[in-house]
Protein backbone atom coordinates (compact mmCIF):
# COMPACT_ATOMS: atom_id res chain seq x y z
CA UNK A 1 0.00 0.00 0.00
CA UNK A 2 2.75 2.37 0.85
CA UNK A 3 4.53 1.73 -2.46
CA UNK A 4 1.33 2.38 -4.35
CA UNK A 5 0.92 5.72 -2.66
CA UNK A 6 4.46 6.72 -3.46
CA UNK A 7 4.01 5.85 -7.12
CA UNK A 8 0.69 7.65 -7.23
CA UNK A 9 2.04 10.83 -5.77
CA UNK A 10 5.04 10.67 -8.10
CA UNK A 11 2.82 10.35 -11.17
CA UNK A 12 0.63 13.14 -9.86
CA UNK A 13 3.63 15.41 -9.42
CA UNK A 14 4.83 14.70 -12.95
CA UNK A 15 1.34 15.44 -14.30
CA UNK A 16 1.17 18.69 -12.41
CA UNK A 17 4.56 19.73 -13.72
CA UNK A 18 3.55 18.84 -17.28
CA UNK A 19 0.30 20.75 -16.96
CA UNK A 20 2.09 23.77 -15.63
CA UNK A 21 4.63 23.58 -18.49
CA UNK A 22 1.83 23.49 -21.01
CA UNK A 23 -0.07 26.24 -19.28
CA UNK A 24 2.61 28.85 -18.65
CA UNK A 25 4.37 30.39 -21.74
CA UNK A 26 7.13 32.97 -21.59
CA UNK A 27 7.56 35.05 -24.75
CA UNK A 28 10.83 37.04 -25.12
CA UNK A 29 10.89 40.78 -25.80
CA UNK A 30 10.27 41.81 -29.45
CA UNK A 31 8.66 38.45 -30.11
CA UNK A 32 5.06 37.42 -30.76
CA UNK A 33 3.59 33.94 -30.14
CA UNK A 34 0.82 32.50 -32.37
CA UNK A 35 -1.57 30.29 -30.34
CA UNK A 36 -3.70 27.69 -32.11
CA UNK A 37 -6.58 25.72 -30.61
CA UNK A 38 -7.28 22.47 -32.39
CA UNK A 39 -5.35 23.76 -35.41
CA UNK A 40 -7.14 27.09 -35.59
CA UNK A 41 -5.80 30.51 -34.68
CA UNK A 42 -6.73 31.41 -31.16
CA UNK A 43 -4.65 34.33 -29.96
CA UNK A 44 -1.34 36.18 -30.14
CA UNK A 45 0.91 36.08 -27.11
CA UNK A 46 2.63 39.28 -26.07
CA UNK A 47 6.15 39.42 -24.59
CA UNK A 48 6.26 38.24 -21.00
CA UNK A 49 4.40 35.56 -18.97
CA UNK A 50 1.30 34.12 -20.65
CA UNK A 51 -1.18 31.40 -19.60
CA UNK A 52 -2.82 29.07 -22.13
CA UNK A 53 -5.15 26.12 -21.86
CA UNK A 54 -3.02 23.03 -21.54
CA UNK A 55 -3.42 20.21 -24.03
CA UNK A 56 -5.89 22.35 -26.00
CA UNK A 57 -3.97 25.51 -26.99
CA UNK A 58 -0.59 25.20 -28.68
CA UNK A 59 1.99 27.90 -29.47
CA UNK A 60 2.57 27.24 -33.14
CA UNK A 61 5.04 30.00 -34.09
CA UNK A 62 7.14 32.62 -32.32
CA UNK A 63 7.62 35.52 -34.76
CA UNK A 64 10.59 37.91 -34.48
CA UNK A 65 9.22 41.44 -34.60
CA UNK A 66 12.61 43.16 -34.99
CA UNK A 67 13.93 44.56 -38.28
CA UNK A 68 15.86 41.89 -40.09
CA UNK A 69 18.56 41.93 -42.76
CA UNK A 70 18.75 39.32 -45.49
CA UNK A 71 21.47 39.18 -48.16
CA UNK A 72 20.45 37.33 -51.29
CA UNK A 73 22.94 35.55 -53.57
CA UNK A 74 23.94 37.15 -56.92
CA UNK A 75 21.11 37.08 -59.46
CA UNK A 76 21.88 37.13 -63.21
CA UNK A 77 20.17 40.08 -64.92
CA UNK A 78 20.15 40.97 -68.62
CA UNK A 79 20.53 44.68 -69.40
CA UNK A 80 19.03 46.59 -72.31
CA UNK A 81 22.24 46.15 -74.36
CA UNK A 82 22.06 42.34 -73.92
CA UNK A 83 24.77 42.00 -71.30
CA UNK A 84 24.42 39.63 -68.35
CA UNK A 85 25.38 41.12 -65.01
CA UNK A 86 25.28 39.54 -61.53
CA UNK A 87 23.62 41.75 -58.90
CA UNK A 88 23.78 41.18 -55.15
CA UNK A 89 21.00 42.73 -53.07
CA UNK A 90 20.44 43.34 -49.37
CA UNK A 91 16.87 43.63 -47.96
CA UNK A 92 15.91 45.32 -44.68
CA UNK A 93 12.41 44.27 -43.57
CA UNK A 94 10.27 44.01 -40.41
CA UNK A 95 7.21 41.90 -39.53
CA UNK A 96 4.37 44.19 -38.54
CA UNK A 97 1.54 41.63 -38.43
CA UNK A 98 2.59 38.23 -37.09
CA UNK A 99 -0.78 36.64 -37.93
CA UNK A 100 -0.60 37.71 -41.60
CA UNK A 101 3.06 36.71 -41.80
CA UNK A 102 2.07 33.26 -40.48
CA UNK A 103 -1.09 32.52 -42.38
CA UNK A 104 -1.01 34.74 -45.50
CA UNK A 105 2.21 33.27 -46.88
CA UNK A 106 4.14 30.10 -46.22
CA UNK A 107 7.68 31.55 -46.33
CA UNK A 108 7.83 35.30 -46.54
CA UNK A 109 11.67 35.36 -46.80
CA UNK A 110 11.68 33.17 -49.92
CA UNK A 111 8.79 35.19 -51.30
CA UNK A 112 10.72 38.44 -50.77
CA UNK A 113 13.76 36.95 -52.46
CA UNK A 114 11.87 35.86 -55.57
CA UNK A 115 10.00 39.13 -55.73
CA UNK A 116 13.29 41.02 -55.45
CA UNK A 117 14.83 39.07 -58.34
CA UNK A 118 11.85 39.57 -60.66
CA UNK A 119 11.58 43.28 -59.82
CA UNK A 120 15.32 43.73 -60.25
CA UNK A 121 15.22 42.14 -63.69
CA UNK A 122 12.33 44.38 -64.64
CA UNK A 123 14.08 47.56 -63.48
CA UNK A 124 17.58 46.78 -64.76
CA UNK A 125 16.26 45.33 -68.03
CA UNK A 126 15.34 48.83 -69.17
CA UNK A 127 18.84 50.20 -68.54
CA UNK A 128 22.14 49.87 -70.30
CA UNK A 129 25.22 48.61 -68.51
CA UNK A 130 26.59 52.07 -67.90
CA UNK A 131 23.21 53.29 -66.60
CA UNK A 132 22.88 50.32 -64.26
CA UNK A 133 26.37 50.93 -62.89
CA UNK A 134 25.66 54.59 -62.22
CA UNK A 135 21.97 54.43 -61.21
CA UNK A 136 22.02 52.40 -58.01
CA UNK A 137 19.86 54.88 -56.16
CA UNK A 138 17.19 54.69 -58.85
CA UNK A 139 17.25 50.87 -58.72
CA UNK A 140 16.93 50.94 -54.92
CA UNK A 141 13.89 53.22 -55.07
CA UNK A 142 12.21 51.04 -57.70
CA UNK A 143 12.74 47.89 -55.68
CA UNK A 144 11.56 49.49 -52.43
CA UNK A 145 8.29 50.70 -53.97
CA UNK A 146 7.43 47.35 -55.56
CA UNK A 147 8.40 45.23 -52.54
CA UNK A 148 6.59 47.46 -50.08
CA UNK A 149 3.35 47.22 -52.08
CA UNK A 150 3.61 43.42 -52.48
CA UNK A 151 4.64 42.56 -48.92
CA UNK A 152 2.13 44.80 -47.18
CA UNK A 153 -0.60 42.17 -47.26
CA UNK A 154 1.85 39.62 -45.84
CA UNK A 155 2.32 41.66 -42.70
CA UNK A 156 5.88 42.55 -43.70
CA UNK A 157 7.25 46.05 -44.26
CA UNK A 158 10.35 46.44 -46.49
CA UNK A 159 12.29 49.33 -45.10
CA UNK A 160 15.26 49.52 -47.46
CA UNK A 161 16.78 47.76 -50.46
CA UNK A 162 20.48 48.11 -51.27
CA UNK A 163 22.49 46.96 -54.27
CA UNK A 164 25.62 45.42 -52.82
CA UNK A 165 27.48 44.77 -56.08
CA UNK A 166 26.99 44.69 -59.84
CA UNK A 167 29.44 42.36 -61.56
CA UNK A 168 29.60 42.46 -65.37
CA UNK A 169 31.15 39.56 -67.34
CA UNK A 170 34.97 39.21 -67.33
CA UNK A 171 35.23 40.25 -70.99
CA UNK A 172 33.23 43.40 -70.26
CA UNK A 173 35.44 44.09 -67.26
CA UNK A 174 38.55 43.85 -69.45
CA UNK A 175 36.96 46.13 -72.05
CA UNK A 176 35.96 48.63 -69.35
CA UNK A 177 39.44 48.57 -67.86
CA UNK A 178 40.97 49.13 -71.29
CA UNK A 179 38.55 51.97 -71.95
CA UNK A 180 39.26 53.51 -68.57
CA UNK A 181 43.00 53.12 -69.12
CA UNK A 182 42.72 54.67 -72.59
CA UNK A 183 40.69 57.55 -71.20
CA UNK A 184 43.25 58.16 -68.48
CA UNK A 185 46.09 57.93 -71.00
CA UNK A 186 44.23 60.42 -73.17
CA UNK A 187 43.82 62.84 -70.28
CA UNK A 188 47.47 62.36 -69.33
CA UNK A 189 48.55 63.10 -72.92
CA UNK A 190 46.30 66.17 -73.02
CA UNK A 191 47.68 67.44 -69.73
CA UNK A 192 51.23 66.76 -70.91
CA UNK A 193 50.57 68.61 -74.17
CA UNK A 194 49.06 71.54 -72.29
CA UNK A 195 52.05 71.59 -69.97
CA UNK A 196 54.47 71.52 -72.91
CA UNK A 197 52.46 74.29 -74.59
CA UNK A 198 52.58 76.46 -71.50
CA UNK A 199 56.28 75.68 -71.11
CA UNK A 200 56.97 76.61 -74.75
CA UNK A 201 55.00 79.86 -74.36
CA UNK A 202 56.83 80.79 -71.18
CA UNK A 203 60.18 79.85 -72.75
CA UNK A 204 59.42 81.99 -75.82
CA UNK A 205 58.41 84.91 -73.62
CA UNK A 206 61.58 84.49 -71.60
CA UNK A 207 63.71 84.35 -74.78
CA UNK A 208 61.92 87.45 -76.06
CA UNK A 209 62.57 89.37 -72.88
CA UNK A 210 66.16 88.13 -72.84
CA UNK A 211 66.71 89.20 -76.46
CA UNK A 212 65.21 92.63 -75.73
CA UNK A 213 67.38 93.09 -72.67
CA UNK A 214 70.48 91.86 -74.54
CA UNK A 215 69.76 94.27 -77.40
CA UNK A 216 69.30 97.16 -74.99
CA UNK A 217 72.49 96.21 -73.17
CA UNK A 218 74.43 95.92 -76.46
CA UNK A 219 73.11 99.30 -77.59
CA UNK A 220 74.10 100.98 -74.33
CA UNK A 221 77.49 99.23 -74.43
CA UNK A 222 78.10 100.42 -78.01
CA UNK A 223 77.06 103.95 -77.08
CA UNK A 224 79.36 104.01 -74.07
CA UNK A 225 82.17 102.41 -76.10
CA UNK A 226 81.78 105.01 -78.85
CA UNK A 227 81.75 107.81 -76.31
CA UNK A 228 84.83 106.33 -74.66
CA UNK A 229 86.66 106.04 -78.00
CA UNK A 230 85.69 109.60 -78.86
CA UNK A 231 86.96 110.93 -75.52
CA UNK A 232 90.09 108.79 -75.84
CA UNK A 233 90.78 110.12 -79.35
CA UNK A 234 90.26 113.69 -78.15
CA UNK A 235 92.55 113.20 -75.14
CA UNK A 236 95.14 111.39 -77.32
CA UNK A 237 95.10 114.26 -79.86
CA UNK A 238 95.40 116.77 -77.02
CA UNK A 239 98.36 114.86 -75.58
CA UNK A 240 100.10 114.60 -78.97
CA UNK A 241 99.52 118.32 -79.53
CA UNK A 242 100.99 119.14 -76.14
CA UNK A 243 103.96 116.84 -76.80
CA UNK A 244 104.65 118.50 -80.16
CA UNK A 245 104.37 121.96 -78.60
CA UNK A 246 106.69 120.91 -75.77
CA UNK A 247 109.33 119.57 -78.19
CA UNK A 248 108.99 122.61 -80.39
CA UNK A 249 109.32 124.91 -77.38
CA UNK A 250 112.32 122.96 -76.06
CA UNK A 251 114.08 123.28 -79.42
CA UNK A 252 113.50 127.01 -79.41
CA UNK A 253 114.63 127.36 -75.82
CA UNK A 254 117.78 125.25 -76.35
CA UNK A 255 118.91 127.11 -79.52
CA UNK A 256 120.75 124.13 -81.11
CA UNK A 257 123.73 124.83 -83.35
CA UNK A 258 125.09 123.10 -86.44
CA UNK A 259 127.46 120.84 -84.52
CA UNK A 260 124.66 119.42 -82.34
CA UNK A 261 122.45 118.75 -85.35
CA UNK A 262 125.29 117.07 -87.21
CA UNK A 263 126.07 114.92 -84.16
CA UNK A 264 122.46 113.83 -83.84
CA UNK A 265 122.39 113.09 -87.55
CA UNK A 266 125.45 110.83 -87.27
CA UNK A 267 123.91 109.01 -84.28
CA UNK A 268 120.83 108.16 -86.33
CA UNK A 269 122.88 106.69 -89.21
CA UNK A 270 123.57 103.27 -87.52
CA UNK A 271 119.85 102.76 -86.97
CA UNK A 272 119.31 102.91 -90.68
CA UNK A 273 121.41 99.76 -91.10
CA UNK A 274 119.61 97.84 -88.31
CA UNK A 275 117.52 94.81 -89.28
CA UNK A 276 118.16 91.53 -91.09
CA UNK A 277 116.53 92.77 -94.29
CA UNK A 278 119.08 95.58 -94.84
CA UNK A 279 121.57 94.01 -97.22
CA UNK A 280 122.76 97.21 -98.86
CA UNK A 281 123.46 100.44 -97.00
CA UNK A 282 123.26 103.56 -99.12
CA UNK A 283 125.10 106.51 -97.63
CA UNK A 284 123.09 109.69 -98.08
CA UNK A 285 124.71 112.58 -99.89
CA UNK A 286 124.07 114.86 -96.91
CA UNK A 287 126.64 112.97 -94.81
CA UNK A 288 129.51 115.03 -96.21
CA UNK A 289 127.80 118.22 -95.16
CA UNK A 290 127.17 116.77 -91.75
CA UNK A 291 130.80 115.79 -91.35
CA UNK A 292 131.85 119.16 -92.63
CA UNK A 293 129.60 120.90 -90.11
CA UNK A 294 130.84 118.63 -87.32
CA UNK A 295 134.53 119.25 -88.15
CA UNK A 296 134.23 122.95 -88.70
CA UNK A 297 132.86 125.29 -86.13
CA UNK A 298 132.91 128.37 -88.30
CA UNK A 299 130.16 127.51 -90.75
CA UNK A 300 126.48 127.91 -90.01
CA UNK A 301 123.38 126.59 -91.68
CA UNK A 302 121.01 129.22 -92.85
CA UNK A 303 117.91 129.43 -90.75
CA UNK A 304 119.53 128.51 -87.38
CA UNK A 305 120.87 131.58 -85.58
CA UNK A 306 123.98 131.40 -83.45
CA UNK A 307 122.64 133.54 -80.67
CA UNK A 308 119.02 134.15 -79.72
CA UNK A 309 117.96 137.76 -80.07
CA UNK A 310 115.61 138.80 -77.39
CA UNK A 311 113.24 136.55 -75.47
CA UNK A 312 111.34 133.70 -77.06
CA UNK A 313 107.58 133.54 -76.93
CA UNK A 314 106.51 130.43 -75.08
CA UNK A 315 103.56 128.37 -76.17
CA UNK A 316 100.81 127.71 -73.64
CA UNK A 317 100.35 123.90 -73.51
CA UNK A 318 97.17 123.95 -71.47
CA UNK A 319 96.30 121.82 -68.50
CA UNK A 320 97.68 118.29 -68.42
CA UNK A 321 95.18 116.95 -65.93
CA UNK A 322 94.02 113.35 -66.35
CA UNK A 323 90.34 112.92 -67.02
CA UNK A 324 88.68 109.74 -65.82
CA UNK A 325 85.62 108.64 -67.75
CA UNK A 326 83.12 106.78 -65.67
CA UNK A 327 79.48 107.46 -64.98
CA UNK A 328 77.37 110.35 -66.21
CA UNK A 329 79.00 112.97 -63.92
CA UNK A 330 82.56 111.97 -64.82
CA UNK A 331 81.68 111.87 -68.54
CA UNK A 332 80.22 115.40 -68.42
CA UNK A 333 83.38 116.60 -66.62
CA UNK A 334 85.53 114.94 -69.30
CA UNK A 335 83.53 116.70 -72.04
CA UNK A 336 84.08 120.05 -70.35
CA UNK A 337 87.83 119.41 -69.87
CA UNK A 338 88.27 118.31 -73.50
CA UNK A 339 86.34 121.32 -74.83
CA UNK A 340 88.40 123.65 -72.63
CA UNK A 341 91.66 122.07 -73.85
CA UNK A 342 90.59 122.33 -77.49
CA UNK A 343 89.58 125.93 -76.96
CA UNK A 344 92.97 126.74 -75.40
CA UNK A 345 94.80 124.98 -78.25
CA UNK A 346 92.78 126.93 -80.81
CA UNK A 347 93.49 130.20 -79.03
CA UNK A 348 97.21 129.37 -78.88
CA UNK A 349 97.24 128.49 -82.59
CA UNK A 350 95.33 131.66 -83.49
CA UNK A 351 97.79 133.85 -81.59
CA UNK A 352 101.02 135.34 -82.95
CA UNK A 353 103.56 132.65 -83.82
CA UNK A 354 107.02 132.91 -82.28
CA UNK A 355 109.34 135.16 -84.22
CA UNK A 356 112.50 133.47 -85.46
CA UNK A 357 114.89 135.93 -87.15
CA UNK A 358 117.35 134.56 -89.65
CA UNK A 359 121.02 135.46 -89.18
CA UNK A 360 122.47 138.40 -90.99
CA UNK A 361 123.84 137.56 -94.40
CA UNK A 362 127.58 137.72 -94.73
CA UNK A 363 129.21 139.60 -97.56
CA UNK A 364 130.53 137.40 -100.31
CA UNK A 365 134.01 136.16 -99.81
CA UNK A 366 133.97 136.87 -96.10
CA UNK A 367 134.10 133.99 -93.64
CA UNK A 368 132.00 133.99 -90.49
CA UNK A 369 133.79 134.70 -87.29
CA UNK A 370 135.16 131.71 -85.45
CA UNK A 371 133.23 130.56 -82.43
C-alpha positions in Angstrom: 0.0 0.0 0.0 2.8 2.4 0.9 4.5 1.7 -2.5 1.3 2.4 -4.4 0.9 5.7 -2.7 4.5 6.7 -3.5 4.0 5.8 -7.1 0.7 7.7 -7.2 2.0 10.8 -5.8 5.0 10.7 -8.1 2.8 10.4 -11.2 0.6 13.1 -9.9 3.6 15.4 -9.4 4.8 14.7 -13.0 1.3 15.4 -14.3 1.2 18.7 -12.4 4.6 19.7 -13.7 3.5 18.8 -17.3 0.3 20.8 -17.0 2.1 23.8 -15.6 4.6 23.6 -18.5 1.8 23.5 -21.0 -0.1 26.2 -19.3 2.6 28.8 -18.6 4.4 30.4 -21.7 7.1 33.0 -21.6 7.6 35.1 -24.8 10.8 37.0 -25.1 10.9 40.8 -25.8 10.3 41.8 -29.4 8.7 38.5 -30.1 5.1 37.4 -30.8 3.6 33.9 -30.1 0.8 32.5 -32.4 -1.6 30.3 -30.3 -3.7 27.7 -32.1 -6.6 25.7 -30.6 -7.3 22.5 -32.4 -5.3 23.8 -35.4 -7.1 27.1 -35.6 -5.8 30.5 -34.7 -6.7 31.4 -31.2 -4.6 34.3 -30.0 -1.3 36.2 -30.1 0.9 36.1 -27.1 2.6 39.3 -26.1 6.2 39.4 -24.6 6.3 38.2 -21.0 4.4 35.6 -19.0 1.3 34.1 -20.7 -1.2 31.4 -19.6 -2.8 29.1 -22.1 -5.1 26.1 -21.9 -3.0 23.0 -21.5 -3.4 20.2 -24.0 -5.9 22.3 -26.0 -4.0 25.5 -27.0 -0.6 25.2 -28.7 2.0 27.9 -29.5 2.6 27.2 -33.1 5.0 30.0 -34.1 7.1 32.6 -32.3 7.6 35.5 -34.8 10.6 37.9 -34.5 9.2 41.4 -34.6 12.6 43.2 -35.0 13.9 44.6 -38.3 15.9 41.9 -40.1 18.6 41.9 -42.8 18.7 39.3 -45.5 21.5 39.2 -48.2 20.4 37.3 -51.3 22.9 35.5 -53.6 23.9 37.1 -56.9 21.1 37.1 -59.5 21.9 37.1 -63.2 20.2 40.1 -64.9 20.2 41.0 -68.6 20.5 44.7 -69.4 19.0 46.6 -72.3 22.2 46.2 -74.4 22.1 42.3 -73.9 24.8 42.0 -71.3 24.4 39.6 -68.4 25.4 41.1 -65.0 25.3 39.5 -61.5 23.6 41.8 -58.9 23.8 41.2 -55.1 21.0 42.7 -53.1 20.4 43.3 -49.4 16.9 43.6 -48.0 15.9 45.3 -44.7 12.4 44.3 -43.6 10.3 44.0 -40.4 7.2 41.9 -39.5 4.4 44.2 -38.5 1.5 41.6 -38.4 2.6 38.2 -37.1 -0.8 36.6 -37.9 -0.6 37.7 -41.6 3.1 36.7 -41.8 2.1 33.3 -40.5 -1.1 32.5 -42.4 -1.0 34.7 -45.5 2.2 33.3 -46.9 4.1 30.1 -46.2 7.7 31.6 -46.3 7.8 35.3 -46.5 11.7 35.4 -46.8 11.7 33.2 -49.9 8.8 35.2 -51.3 10.7 38.4 -50.8 13.8 36.9 -52.5 11.9 35.9 -55.6 10.0 39.1 -55.7 13.3 41.0 -55.5 14.8 39.1 -58.3 11.9 39.6 -60.7 11.6 43.3 -59.8 15.3 43.7 -60.3 15.2 42.1 -63.7 12.3 44.4 -64.6 14.1 47.6 -63.5 17.6 46.8 -64.8 16.3 45.3 -68.0 15.3 48.8 -69.2 18.8 50.2 -68.5 22.1 49.9 -70.3 25.2 48.6 -68.5 26.6 52.1 -67.9 23.2 53.3 -66.6 22.9 50.3 -64.3 26.4 50.9 -62.9 25.7 54.6 -62.2 22.0 54.4 -61.2 22.0 52.4 -58.0 19.9 54.9 -56.2 17.2 54.7 -58.8 17.3 50.9 -58.7 16.9 50.9 -54.9 13.9 53.2 -55.1 12.2 51.0 -57.7 12.7 47.9 -55.7 11.6 49.5 -52.4 8.3 50.7 -54.0 7.4 47.3 -55.6 8.4 45.2 -52.5 6.6 47.5 -50.1 3.4 47.2 -52.1 3.6 43.4 -52.5 4.6 42.6 -48.9 2.1 44.8 -47.2 -0.6 42.2 -47.3 1.8 39.6 -45.8 2.3 41.7 -42.7 5.9 42.5 -43.7 7.3 46.1 -44.3 10.3 46.4 -46.5 12.3 49.3 -45.1 15.3 49.5 -47.5 16.8 47.8 -50.5 20.5 48.1 -51.3 22.5 47.0 -54.3 25.6 45.4 -52.8 27.5 44.8 -56.1 27.0 44.7 -59.8 29.4 42.4 -61.6 29.6 42.5 -65.4 31.1 39.6 -67.3 35.0 39.2 -67.3 35.2 40.3 -71.0 33.2 43.4 -70.3 35.4 44.1 -67.3 38.6 43.8 -69.5 37.0 46.1 -72.1 36.0 48.6 -69.4 39.4 48.6 -67.9 41.0 49.1 -71.3 38.5 52.0 -72.0 39.3 53.5 -68.6 43.0 53.1 -69.1 42.7 54.7 -72.6 40.7 57.6 -71.2 43.3 58.2 -68.5 46.1 57.9 -71.0 44.2 60.4 -73.2 43.8 62.8 -70.3 47.5 62.4 -69.3 48.6 63.1 -72.9 46.3 66.2 -73.0 47.7 67.4 -69.7 51.2 66.8 -70.9 50.6 68.6 -74.2 49.1 71.5 -72.3 52.1 71.6 -70.0 54.5 71.5 -72.9 52.5 74.3 -74.6 52.6 76.5 -71.5 56.3 75.7 -71.1 57.0 76.6 -74.7 55.0 79.9 -74.4 56.8 80.8 -71.2 60.2 79.9 -72.8 59.4 82.0 -75.8 58.4 84.9 -73.6 61.6 84.5 -71.6 63.7 84.4 -74.8 61.9 87.5 -76.1 62.6 89.4 -72.9 66.2 88.1 -72.8 66.7 89.2 -76.5 65.2 92.6 -75.7 67.4 93.1 -72.7 70.5 91.9 -74.5 69.8 94.3 -77.4 69.3 97.2 -75.0 72.5 96.2 -73.2 74.4 95.9 -76.5 73.1 99.3 -77.6 74.1 101.0 -74.3 77.5 99.2 -74.4 78.1 100.4 -78.0 77.1 103.9 -77.1 79.4 104.0 -74.1 82.2 102.4 -76.1 81.8 105.0 -78.9 81.7 107.8 -76.3 84.8 106.3 -74.7 86.7 106.0 -78.0 85.7 109.6 -78.9 87.0 110.9 -75.5 90.1 108.8 -75.8 90.8 110.1 -79.3 90.3 113.7 -78.2 92.6 113.2 -75.1 95.1 111.4 -77.3 95.1 114.3 -79.9 95.4 116.8 -77.0 98.4 114.9 -75.6 100.1 114.6 -79.0 99.5 118.3 -79.5 101.0 119.1 -76.1 104.0 116.8 -76.8 104.7 118.5 -80.2 104.4 122.0 -78.6 106.7 120.9 -75.8 109.3 119.6 -78.2 109.0 122.6 -80.4 109.3 124.9 -77.4 112.3 123.0 -76.1 114.1 123.3 -79.4 113.5 127.0 -79.4 114.6 127.4 -75.8 117.8 125.2 -76.3 118.9 127.1 -79.5 120.7 124.1 -81.1 123.7 124.8 -83.4 125.1 123.1 -86.4 127.5 120.8 -84.5 124.7 119.4 -82.3 122.4 118.7 -85.4 125.3 117.1 -87.2 126.1 114.9 -84.2 122.5 113.8 -83.8 122.4 113.1 -87.5 125.5 110.8 -87.3 123.9 109.0 -84.3 120.8 108.2 -86.3 122.9 106.7 -89.2 123.6 103.3 -87.5 119.9 102.8 -87.0 119.3 102.9 -90.7 121.4 99.8 -91.1 119.6 97.8 -88.3 117.5 94.8 -89.3 118.2 91.5 -91.1 116.5 92.8 -94.3 119.1 95.6 -94.8 121.6 94.0 -97.2 122.8 97.2 -98.9 123.5 100.4 -97.0 123.3 103.6 -99.1 125.1 106.5 -97.6 123.1 109.7 -98.1 124.7 112.6 -99.9 124.1 114.9 -96.9 126.6 113.0 -94.8 129.5 115.0 -96.2 127.8 118.2 -95.2 127.2 116.8 -91.7 130.8 115.8 -91.4 131.9 119.2 -92.6 129.6 120.9 -90.1 130.8 118.6 -87.3 134.5 119.3 -88.1 134.2 123.0 -88.7 132.9 125.3 -86.1 132.9 128.4 -88.3 130.2 127.5 -90.7 126.5 127.9 -90.0 123.4 126.6 -91.7 121.0 129.2 -92.8 117.9 129.4 -90.8 119.5 128.5 -87.4 120.9 131.6 -85.6 124.0 131.4 -83.5 122.6 133.5 -80.7 119.0 134.2 -79.7 118.0 137.8 -80.1 115.6 138.8 -77.4 113.2 136.6 -75.5 111.3 133.7 -77.1 107.6 133.5 -76.9 106.5 130.4 -75.1 103.6 128.4 -76.2 100.8 127.7 -73.6 100.4 123.9 -73.5 97.2 124.0 -71.5 96.3 121.8 -68.5 97.7 118.3 -68.4 95.2 117.0 -65.9 94.0 113.3 -66.4 90.3 112.9 -67.0 88.7 109.7 -65.8 85.6 108.6 -67.8 83.1 106.8 -65.7 79.5 107.5 -65.0 77.4 110.3 -66.2 79.0 113.0 -63.9 82.6 112.0 -64.8 81.7 111.9 -68.5 80.2 115.4 -68.4 83.4 116.6 -66.6 85.5 114.9 -69.3 83.5 116.7 -72.0 84.1 120.1 -70.4 87.8 119.4 -69.9 88.3 118.3 -73.5 86.3 121.3 -74.8 88.4 123.7 -72.6 91.7 122.1 -73.9 90.6 122.3 -77.5 89.6 125.9 -77.0 93.0 126.7 -75.4 94.8 125.0 -78.2 92.8 126.9 -80.8 93.5 130.2 -79.0 97.2 129.4 -78.9 97.2 128.5 -82.6 95.3 131.7 -83.5 97.8 133.8 -81.6 101.0 135.3 -83.0 103.6 132.6 -83.8 107.0 132.9 -82.3 109.3 135.2 -84.2 112.5 133.5 -85.5 114.9 135.9 -87.2 117.3 134.6 -89.6 121.0 135.5 -89.2 122.5 138.4 -91.0 123.8 137.6 -94.4 127.6 137.7 -94.7 129.2 139.6 -97.6 130.5 137.4 -100.3 134.0 136.2 -99.8 134.0 136.9 -96.1 134.1 134.0 -93.6 132.0 134.0 -90.5 133.8 134.7 -87.3 135.2 131.7 -85.4 133.2 130.6 -82.4 
